[in-house]
Amino acid sequence: MDVYQKVLVKITELTGGKDNVNVDMVELLKQEGFYPSINDIIEKMSSEGWITEPRPQTVRITHWGVMAARKIESKKPDSANILEKQATRFQNEVKELMILADEFDGKATPDNFERIEKKLSEISATAKKIKEHI
């Protein structure tokens, strides 16, 4: 799945497939890590007929976009879905670990260290799940 397809699927999830819901592309693409390519992504998705742009950098999905997203989702194998979810989970857990490490740096307590150990255990478990599907 390419970047455009990932963003399309995410827009479909956010809107529930409804063509009257606005999506702030700045916020979405920052979350997904594609913000530097915002203009290219909007232009490509518009040219495909997947979205309309009622206001600058605010989009709505079209009927064609919903249909394309369903087609993309139906082609994804189950292990790819699992892998994608686990990869996202792994990334979020690592971000949480960094926050916990910053807190520990500011106030080194046994409780803070215990939370770090628990998070490391969760990260390890997620890594094992990812390894099963690669």
N, C-alpha and C positions, 0 to 999 in steps of 0.2 A: 504494500500500500504506500503510495507516495504522499508527500506533504499535503497536497491539495485534497486528496481523498481523506486523509486523517482529519483535516480541518472540516471538511464537509460532514463527516460522520459526527464530529463533535458538535457542529452547529445543529444537526438533526436532533441529537440528544438534548441539547439545551432548549430547543424550540418545541420538542415533542412532535416534530414534523409539521407544525403549523406555520403557514406562510404569512401570518400577521404579527409575528413576534420579532422584535428587533434584537440583534446581537451586536454588542460592542466588540468589534474586531481587535481593537487595541488591547483590551483586557484579555480576551480569549487567546490571542497570539502571544501575549506576554506569559500567560500561564503555560502554554504549550511549548514555548521556547522558539517560536518562529517570528517574533516581532520584527526583526530586521528586514524581513521579506514581506512586510504587510502590503505594500502597494502591488507587488508582483502577484501575491496570493489573491487579493481582491480582483485584480485585473483578469487573471486566468480563470477564476471561478465564475466571474461575470460573463466572460467570453464563452464559457461552456454552457451558460444558461442556468447554472445551479443557484445563483443568488442575484438579488437586486440590491442596490445601494441607495435607500431613500435619503440618507444623510451621509456626509463624508465619514468613512470608516465605521459606519453602522450598516449592517446588512440584514436582509430577510431571505430566508430560503425560498426557493420556488418549488413548484410541483415537480419539475424536472430534477431539481436537487434532491428532493426526498426520494424519488425513484432511483436516482444514481446511488444514493447512500444505502438504500435497501439492497441494491444489487451488489455493492461492495461488501456489505455485511454478510450477505448470503454466500459469498465466495470465500470468506475467511474460514479456514479450518479451525476446529475447536482448540487444538493445541496452540494455534496462533493467538486466539482470543485469550487463552489462559496465560500465555507468555506475555502478551501485551499488558494484561492486568497486573501480573506479578512484577513486571519491569517497572510499572508506574508505582506499585506499592513499594518496591525496593527503593526507588528514587525518593519517595516521600519519607520512608523510614530513615534513610541516610540524612535527609534534611533535618528531621527531628533529632537525630543523633548530634548533628552540629549545634543545634540550639541547646541541647543538654550539655554538650561540652563547653559551650560559652557560659552557661549558668554555673557549671562546676568550676570554671576558671575564675568566675567572680566570687563564688562562695563554695569552697571545697568542704562538703559535709558528707558523712556516710550515706545519708539519704540520697543526695545528688549522685553519688557514685553508684549506688544500687540501681537507680533509674537508668544510668548509662549501661550498666551490665545487662539489665533487662532488655534495653533497646538493641544491644549487640546480639543478644540471643534471638530476638525477633528478626534482625537483619540476616543472621545466619540461616534461620529457618526459611526465610523467603529466598535466599540464594540457593538453597537446596531444591526448592520447588522449581526455580528457574532452570537449574541444571537438568532436571528431569525432562524438561520440554525443549531443550536446545538440541 
